[in-house]
Amino acid sequence: MRLLEICQDLIDDNVTYAEFRTGLKDLGSGLKGHLKAILRGIQKGTAATPLKVGLILSLRRDTNPALANQTINLALEYRDKGVVGIDLSGDSTVGDVKLKAGMINEPANHPALKLLLSGHPVSICTDDPLIFNTSLSEEYAKVALLTGLSPEQIEQTQKQTARSTIFNSLNHFFFKFPKL
């Protein structure tokens, strides 16, 4: 149900492409069953809408090799059915949400703003919009307010983000590796 709500929020915010990231778990039907359930939810949440969603399978750095291999093999098997990549992550409760966790005392002190103003490519996105009660439009509005970027500059940031998606950047070579 949560996946459908996320899709609807993105549609309401006029988002046309998103990448969701998740680690696979065995919730009684194995990792493959979990993956298939997620892909069904994405398909149901995006049916008859302009929203396209790519799924990134996440592996924590401390994942045991057998589980990592199984996840990689499932990513390869489902690469043409919605899986667009694999990422490595650390402990998601430490350091990812610096402002909400109190690690940054003011939004204007966020290091991404300095990078953006220095000309580095920066992707503006949301981290779990249901938990943090925000939308992509709200995040872009905050960036514009904090940086003074014009609508044209914000549009260029959006285009850079689109060019930087895993689907756009990696889809053509990411899955050419043999099955493990």
C-alpha positions as CSV (number, residue, x, y, z in Angstrom):
1,M,0.0,0.0,0.0
2,R,2.8,2.4,0.8
3,L,4.3,1.9,-2.7
4,L,1.0,3.0,-4.3
5,E,0.9,6.1,-2.1
6,I,4.5,7.0,-3.1
7,C,3.6,6.6,-6.8
8,Q,0.5,8.7,-6.4
9,D,2.4,11.4,-4.6
10,L,5.0,11.5,-7.5
11,I,2.2,11.6,-10.1
12,D,0.5,14.5,-8.2
13,D,3.9,16.3,-8.2
14,N,4.2,15.9,-12.0
15,V,7.2,13.6,-11.7
16,T,7.6,11.4,-14.8
17,Y,10.6,9.3,-13.8
18,A,11.8,8.1,-10.5
19,E,14.2,5.5,-9.2
20,F,13.2,3.5,-6.1
21,R,15.9,1.8,-4.0
22,T,15.3,-1.2,-1.8
23,G,17.1,-4.1,-0.2
24,L,15.5,-7.4,-0.8
25,K,14.3,-9.4,2.2
26,D,12.8,-12.9,2.6
27,L,9.4,-12.1,4.0
28,G,8.2,-15.7,3.5
29,S,8.3,-16.0,-0.3
30,G,12.1,-15.7,-0.7
31,L,14.0,-12.7,-2.2
32,K,12.5,-13.4,-5.6
33,G,9.0,-13.2,-4.1
34,H,9.8,-9.9,-2.5
35,L,11.2,-8.5,-5.7
36,K,8.1,-9.6,-7.7
37,A,5.8,-8.1,-5.1
38,I,7.6,-4.7,-5.3
39,L,7.6,-4.8,-9.1
40,R,3.8,-5.6,-9.1
41,G,3.3,-2.6,-6.7
42,I,5.2,-0.3,-9.1
43,Q,3.3,-1.6,-12.1
44,K,0.0,-1.1,-10.3
45,G,1.0,2.4,-9.0
46,T,2.1,3.6,-12.5
47,A,-0.5,1.9,-14.7
48,A,-2.1,4.3,-17.1
49,T,0.0,7.2,-15.9
50,P,3.1,9.0,-17.4
51,L,5.2,7.9,-14.4
52,K,8.0,5.5,-15.1
53,V,9.8,3.9,-12.2
54,G,13.1,2.1,-12.2
55,L,14.0,-0.2,-9.3
56,I,17.5,-0.2,-7.8
57,L,18.4,-3.2,-5.6
58,S,20.5,-2.2,-2.7
59,L,23.2,-4.3,-1.0
60,R,24.6,-3.2,2.3
61,R,28.4,-3.4,2.5
62,D,28.0,-6.1,5.2
63,T,25.7,-8.4,3.2
64,N,26.9,-12.0,3.2
65,P,28.2,-13.1,-0.2
66,A,25.5,-15.7,-0.8
67,L,22.7,-13.1,-0.4
68,A,24.7,-10.6,-2.5
69,N,25.1,-13.1,-5.3
70,Q,21.4,-14.0,-5.2
71,T,20.5,-10.3,-5.3
72,I,22.8,-9.7,-8.3
73,N,21.4,-12.7,-10.1
74,L,17.8,-11.4,-9.6
75,A,18.9,-8.0,-10.8
76,L,20.2,-9.6,-14.0
77,E,17.1,-11.7,-14.4
78,Y,14.8,-8.7,-13.9
79,R,16.8,-6.1,-15.8
80,D,14.2,-5.9,-18.6
81,K,11.3,-6.0,-16.1
82,G,11.9,-2.9,-14.0
83,V,15.3,-3.4,-12.3
84,V,17.7,-0.7,-13.5
85,G,20.7,-1.1,-11.2
86,I,22.4,-2.2,-8.0
87,D,23.9,0.0,-5.4
88,L,26.0,-0.5,-2.3
89,S,25.0,1.2,0.9
90,G,26.1,1.5,4.5
91,D,24.1,1.8,7.6
92,S,21.1,3.9,6.4
93,T,20.4,5.2,9.9
94,V,23.8,6.9,10.2
95,G,24.5,10.1,8.3
96,D,22.1,9.9,5.4
97,V,19.6,12.4,6.6
98,K,22.0,15.0,8.1
99,L,19.5,17.8,8.5
100,K,16.7,15.8,10.0
101,A,19.2,14.0,12.3
102,G,20.5,17.4,13.6
103,M,23.9,17.0,11.9
104,I,23.3,20.2,9.9
105,N,21.9,23.0,12.0
106,E,20.6,25.1,9.1
107,P,19.4,24.2,5.6
108,A,21.6,26.9,4.2
109,N,24.7,25.1,5.6
110,H,24.0,21.9,3.6
111,P,27.1,21.0,1.6
112,A,25.1,20.2,-1.5
113,L,24.2,23.9,-1.9
114,K,27.9,24.9,-1.9
115,L,28.6,22.3,-4.5
116,L,25.6,23.4,-6.6
117,L,26.7,27.0,-6.5
118,S,30.2,26.0,-7.5
119,G,29.0,24.4,-10.7
120,H,29.1,20.7,-9.6
121,P,26.3,18.5,-10.7
122,V,23.9,18.0,-7.8
123,S,20.7,16.0,-7.9
124,I,17.8,17.3,-5.8
125,C,15.6,14.6,-4.5
126,T,13.6,13.4,-1.6
127,D,14.6,10.8,1.0
128,D,11.5,8.9,1.9
129,P,8.9,11.6,1.3
130,L,6.3,9.9,3.5
131,I,8.5,9.9,6.5
132,F,9.9,13.4,6.0
133,N,6.6,14.9,4.7
134,T,8.0,16.6,1.6
135,S,7.7,16.5,-2.1
136,L,10.2,17.0,-4.9
137,S,8.6,20.4,-5.8
138,E,9.1,21.5,-2.2
139,E,12.7,20.5,-2.2
140,Y,13.3,22.5,-5.5
141,A,11.6,25.5,-4.0
142,K,13.8,25.3,-0.9
143,V,16.9,25.1,-3.1
144,A,15.8,28.1,-5.1
145,L,15.1,30.1,-2.0
146,L,18.4,29.2,-0.4
147,T,20.6,29.7,-3.4
148,G,18.8,32.4,-5.4
149,L,18.9,30.3,-8.5
150,S,16.5,31.4,-11.3
151,P,13.8,29.1,-12.7
152,E,16.0,28.5,-15.7
153,Q,18.9,27.4,-13.5
154,I,16.6,25.1,-11.5
155,E,15.4,23.7,-14.9
156,Q,19.1,23.0,-15.8
157,T,19.6,21.2,-12.5
158,Q,16.5,19.1,-13.2
159,K,17.9,18.2,-16.7
160,Q,21.3,17.3,-15.2
161,T,19.5,15.1,-12.7
162,A,17.6,13.3,-15.5
163,R,20.9,12.8,-17.4
164,S,22.4,11.3,-14.2
165,T,19.8,8.7,-13.5
166,I,21.0,5.1,-13.3
167,F,18.6,4.2,-16.1
168,N,19.9,6.9,-18.4
169,S,23.6,6.5,-17.5
170,L,24.1,2.9,-16.9
171,N,21.4,0.9,-18.5
172,H,23.4,0.3,-21.7
173,F,26.4,-1.3,-19.9
174,F,25.5,-2.0,-16.3
175,F,24.1,-5.5,-16.9
176,K,26.6,-6.9,-19.4
177,F,28.4,-8.9,-16.7
178,P,27.9,-12.6,-16.7
179,K,25.6,-14.3,-14.2
180,L,27.4,-15.2,-11.0
